[in-house]
Amino acid sequence: MKELLNTIYKRKSVRKYDKNQQLSVEQMNSLKLYISQLQPLVPDISYHLEIVKREDTSAKFGEYCLLFYSEEKPFYLLNAGYILEQIDLYLESQYIGVCWYGMAHPKNKTVNGLKHVIMLAFGPSYPLVFRQNTSEFNRKEINTIWSGDFDEEIKEIVRLAPSACNTQSWHFTSSSDRVTIYRDPKIRSIIPKSKLTYFNSIDLGIVMCFFDIALINKGYSYQRTLIDQKTDDNLVKIATYQIKK
Ligand SMILES: Cc1cc2nc3c(=O)[nH]c(=O)nc-3n(C[C@H](O)[C@H](O)[C@H](O)COP(=O)(O)O)c2cc1C
């Protein structure tokens, strides 16, 4: 995961693909190799990844779709976000276009008893579709998503994480060696209320992937505890990190 840091600063959802090109056998083999080395957030949740042609889904763009199927155990949505974000960043690091695609559905809703959770669309994109500078990210200001002192570079990295409809429903608090991550269930969005917790839970897995990449790169070690608990401030506590340098 460590090697994914540089891509965080330039990633961008790609929705326009070059239909005159196809991914090469080497690119597909490298992706499959990368998939065999993914780091789960919760190791005992079974999941299955499948690469299908876009035509086998309702997706409107991309040459392929990467389908994520999972057991529905506690934290499985966080786990899906955490795992697929590694692939999102990996594909972008290879200059392959990719976009999270919550609105699309595959033909097969289950595989071996595992439920379809979400997919990524990906394929050859045009050159220079990625971001050149962090000023190109449309994101909340750091002070609105993080309260407390902490490594400023790490705060900036988590700020750049993608989320469904850019909702950014996360909130971080920190004291010297402890960081707590919350989900704001009252976030405003065009996502239907019935689907908001679902997508925002995937988003929280994505932001934890960014946080872990940042911590590892800056030489911090940590112990993470996952939680799912409403607080008095109308937030949902998702995780605490005990951090050491
Ligand atoms: C869980 C999730 C679901 C998403 N679903 C869709 C989707 O159905 N269609 C789409 O065009 N973009 C989708 N996106 C992409 C977001 O709109 C995008 O990440 C966000 O607006 C931030 O922009 P960026 O990725 O270019 O930084 C999704 C993103 C996430 C994380």
The ligand as a Tripos MOL2 file, in Angstrom:
@<TRIPOS>MOLECULE
LIG
   31    33     1     0     0
SMALL
NO_CHARGES

@<TRIPOS>ATOM
      1 C1        -18.8120    4.7150   -3.1790 C.3       1 LIG1
      2 C2        -18.7530    5.5960   -4.4140 C.ar      1 LIG1
      3 C3        -19.7290    5.4960   -5.3870 C.ar      1 LIG1
      4 C4        -19.6560    6.2780   -6.5490 C.ar      1 LIG1
      5 N1        -20.5950    6.1220   -7.5310 N.ar      1 LIG1
      6 C5        -20.4930    6.8400   -8.6920 C.ar      1 LIG1
      7 C6        -21.4220    6.6280   -9.7460 C.ar      1 LIG1
      8 O1        -22.3550    5.8180   -9.6510 O.2       1 LIG1
      9 N2        -21.2590    7.3430  -10.8930 N.ar      1 LIG1
     10 C7        -20.2280    8.2430  -11.0510 C.ar      1 LIG1
     11 O2        -20.1220    8.8620  -12.1170 O.2       1 LIG1
     12 N3        -19.3360    8.4910  -10.0380 N.ar      1 LIG1
     13 C8        -19.4300    7.8020   -8.8780 C.ar      1 LIG1
     14 N4        -18.5200    7.9850   -7.8640 N.ar      1 LIG1
     15 C9        -17.4110    8.9460   -8.0320 C.3       1 LIG1
     16 C10       -17.6020   10.2020   -7.1760 C.3       1 LIG1
     17 O3        -18.6140   11.0010   -7.7270 O.3       1 LIG1
     18 C11       -16.2570   10.9440   -7.0810 C.3       1 LIG1
     19 O4        -15.3190   10.1170   -6.4500 O.3       1 LIG1
     20 C12       -16.3640   12.2490   -6.3030 C.3       1 LIG1
     21 O5        -17.2430   13.1510   -6.9410 O.3       1 LIG1
     22 C13       -14.9990   12.9120   -6.1540 C.3       1 LIG1
     23 O6        -14.3990   13.1820   -7.4000 O.3       1 LIG1
     24 P1        -13.0050   12.5490   -7.8020 P.3       1 LIG1
     25 O7        -13.0960   11.0500   -7.6380 O.co2     1 LIG1
     26 O8        -12.7710   12.9310   -9.2400 O.co2     1 LIG1
     27 O9        -11.9370   13.1020   -6.9000 O.co2     1 LIG1
     28 C14       -18.5890    7.2250   -6.7020 C.ar      1 LIG1
     29 C15       -17.6220    7.3200   -5.6930 C.ar      1 LIG1
     30 C16       -17.6850    6.5100   -4.5840 C.ar      1 LIG1
     31 C17       -16.5900    6.6070   -3.5630 C.3       1 LIG1
@<TRIPOS>BOND
     1     1     2 1
     2     2     3 ar
     3     2    30 ar
     4     3     4 ar
     5     4     5 ar
     6     4    28 ar
     7     5     6 ar
     8     6     7 ar
     9     6    13 1
    10     7     8 2
    11     7     9 ar
    12     9    10 ar
    13    10    11 2
    14    10    12 ar
    15    12    13 ar
    16    13    14 ar
    17    14    15 1
    18    14    28 ar
    19    15    16 1
    20    16    17 1
    21    16    18 1
    22    18    19 1
    23    18    20 1
    24    20    21 1
    25    20    22 1
    26    22    23 1
    27    23    24 1
    28    24    25 2
    29    24    26 1
    30    24    27 1
    31    28    29 ar
    32    29    30 ar
    33    30    31 1
@<TRIPOS>SUBSTRUCTURE
     1 LIG1         1 GROUP 0 **** ****
